[in-house]
Every structure is written in C-alpha cells, then in structure tokens.
Amino acid sequence: MTNLTPTLADCQALDQHDPLRNLRDQFFLPPGVIYLDGNSLGVMPKTAPTRVAQAVTHEWGQELIKSWNSAGWFTLPQRVGDKIAQLVGAKAGEVVAADSTSINLFKVLAAALHIAAADHPQKKKIVSERSNFPTDLYIAEALCKERGFSLQLVEAHEMTAALQADVAVLMLTHVNYRTGAMHNMQAVTAQAHAQGILTVWDLAHSAGAVPVDLNNSGADFAVGCGYKYLNGGPGAPAFVWVHPQHTDRFWQPLAGWWGHAAPFAFTPDYQPAKGITRYQCGTQPILSLTALDCGLDAVLAAEALGGMTALRQKSLALTGLFMQLVRTRLHGHGFGMATPDAENLRGSQVSLTRSEGAYAIVQALIARGVIGDFRAGDGGQHADILRFGFTPLYIGFADVWHAVEQLHQVMQSGEWQDARFNQINAVT
C-alpha cells in the first residue's frame, strides 16, 4: 500500500493475496460481526459441535465408562498437551492440559518457591509487574502469606533494577493483558537467572498468538489459557509446562490421584508420577478437553502455511494497520495508544486509552457489530482501556478497516454518550 491512509480497496487487496485467508473457513463467525475479542474468548471451530456431540452421545451415552479406555479419555490431557507444546516451544510429553490457569499457576509458583527455598533459603521475595493480570497477583499474594515471602510489584521499566539477590521468583505474563506489550522472554529470563532467580511465565495472551520458545528461552515454569487464542470455548482447560530439570524435584501441592504414578493402584500414600503428568490433580473435564482439541487443530492447520511465523507476520500487519488507521482517521478524538509501536514489543492486540467514555464507546461499537472489550484503569497511572484483539486465523484486513470506520462514526455522531451505552454490565 502506498497511500498515507489505507483505503478499503487497499485492505481488500491485502485479503485477496493473504495466504492464510482460507483458515477463516474453519470457524463460525456470525454475519455482520467483526470479532476483535479473541484475546478474551476465541470463536468456535466448525468441527467442535459435531466432535463434542460425538463425545456426549456416543462416547458417554453409549460407551459409558468404557470410553476411559476405548475413546482414550484418560490420556486426553497429555495428547492435547502435546498439541499445545508445538505452539510454545516445548517437546512432546512436557505439557499437560488440565484445570484452570489460576490453579496451574498455584501449582507452579508453589513448586518454584519450594525449589528456591531449597537452593537459596535467603531469597524471600516474588517480583511481578504491577499491571499483571490480577488473578496472578492474588495467587502470588496468597502464597506469600502462607510461605513467609513478600510480593514486590513494579512497573515494566523498573523490572531490571528489581532483580536483586533477595528475589526467589520472577512471575510475569508474557503479553500484558491490558496494553498488549510483550516481554522479551529470553532476555528477561537470562537477566533473572544471572541473579539466581526462577521464572514463571503466564502465556494466556501468547499461546497461539505469538511465537513462544520455552525451552530455548531457558524458562523454568509456564502456564496458559485454552479459551483465548486456542479457541477452546468458555472455561476451556488451561495448560502447564515445567522445565524438565525441575519437573521431578517437587510434589506439586495439589497432589491428586491423576498425578499419581499408578492412580488405579489406589494406594493410601502418594507416589508422584514422573514428569509433567504429576501436575494433574483430579479427574479432568473430558468434554471441555474435546472442544479444546478442536480449537488446537484449527490453530495447527496453519502449519502447512508457515505456522506461527506466518500467523505472527499477519498479526503484526493487522495490528499495525489498525494503529495506523486510528492515528489518521481518529486524530483529535482523544485516543491514546497503550500498545507499543515496536513490533518486537507487542502481542496480537491493540489497546487504546481515553480519559472519558471508554466503556460507552466499546458498547456503542458492539451495538454496531464490532466486538472489543473494556478494561478499567486505576484512577492513577493506568488509564481506561479499549481493547481489540486480532486473531489472524479469522480476522482480515478489510475487517480492520471497517472496525475503524465504525469507531470513527461512533465518535463523529457522539452516539456513545447515549445513556444506554453507559449501563455497566457484569462482564465488561
């Protein structure tokens, strides 16, 4: 494109030549909707209803308990985990799909604190980013109270200075949920390790959105979400990865029977399984895992077209286009840009700031068929956010143009000031 401000025709031409455009056909997308909220809940793969129905009507309905063996239910967490491993730079057998992100974070953070206490008993601090996802901070706060550690929250630019000799664990979300800013996992991990600090990474806004290479980055622990860019459905199981050097060092604290070395021996004492299997706890949600399996197949369909590298290139092009259009077409409407311009510093979302009316503007956009979401500020350093996620599997360049056009119309008309758009919903 040569125009200063890309036109709709320019964007349609980009879609026409996009090698990934047919991946969109894998998903149900409601007509008249531009869905820019896949960073919160991914869309449904077309294979999911039939596959889940089969699990319900045949595997559960007809085969009943036999399906733990005949349908492979018992090993489904590992098989789904192996698919996730392909997206996060892990090896087969290193990832398990289980439980929720919060529960898995509790497991790995407890393990990290145990290992740190054994190796460096003088280290009594967890460091995290002040704008980290709140549940991560809540879990860390609870563990600190239980274990006698302290939690230090810093801004991103203060991170390096905070990595001092008394820090046991650095806990970060790879891509910030508010701003879309992305940490350099390899560089940050190396800085932490130079001070003897273990790293725990939350990949909720990374897996399936940006290339992740856990093993080559030297990370220690990682967890992630199944219902965002992996399109596993609402409340889909999460996943957990532990570096092989740490996996067998500690009984993760939720030592349930599915993490036992021989769960059907039913011994009264706990003997942890080898490897990542021990990070399971109780019986896993088979129907939800089945839906997540469909979502992963849809992401992995990009492998034949360049995989995560190709998805990342398109993601950067989509987010870059959105940022360019906002700056040129919405100049003077009071929007700021929370997401970094630098491609190596942003994930697959763009977050706009505005001092007034951010929630109402998002609601007015939703009424026009452009779905994003809102995240409240803290009344101080962190402003209100209008969040837009760009999943390259099903978002096109013309979608971006139309989304900005609708935002322009919302602002020009002033319709966001209508009282109905200021009624706060339970989920924002």
Secondary structure as UniProt FT lines:
FT   HELIX           8..16
FT   TURN            19..20
FT   HELIX           21..26
FT   TURN            31..32
FT   STRAND          34..35
FT   TURN            38..40
FT   TURN            46..47
FT   HELIX           48..54
FT   HELIX           55..60
FT   TURN            61..62
FT   HELIX           64..66
FT   HELIX           67..70
FT   HELIX           73..75
FT   HELIX           76..88
FT   TURN            92..93
FT   STRAND          95..97
FT   HELIX           101..119
FT   TURN            121..122
FT   STRAND          125..129
FT   TURN            130..131
FT   HELIX           134..147
FT   STRAND          150..154
FT   HELIX           156..158
FT   HELIX           159..162
FT   TURN            165..166
FT   STRAND          167..173
FT   TURN            177..179
FT   STRAND          181..182
FT   HELIX           185..194
FT   TURN            195..196
FT   STRAND          198..202
FT   TURN            204..209
FT   HELIX           214..217
FT   STRAND          221..224
FT   TURN            229..230
FT   TURN            234..235
FT   STRAND          239..242
FT   HELIX           244..247
FT   TURN            248..249
FT   HELIX           257..259
FT   HELIX           263..265
FT   HELIX           275..279
FT   HELIX           286..300
FT   HELIX           301..305
FT   HELIX           307..329
FT   TURN            331..332
FT   STRAND          336..337
FT   HELIX           343..345
FT   STRAND          349..353
FT   HELIX           358..367
FT   TURN            368..369
FT   STRAND          370..371
FT   STRAND          373..375
FT   STRAND          385..389
FT   TURN            392..394
FT   HELIX           397..413
FT   HELIX           415..417
FT   HELIX           419..422
//
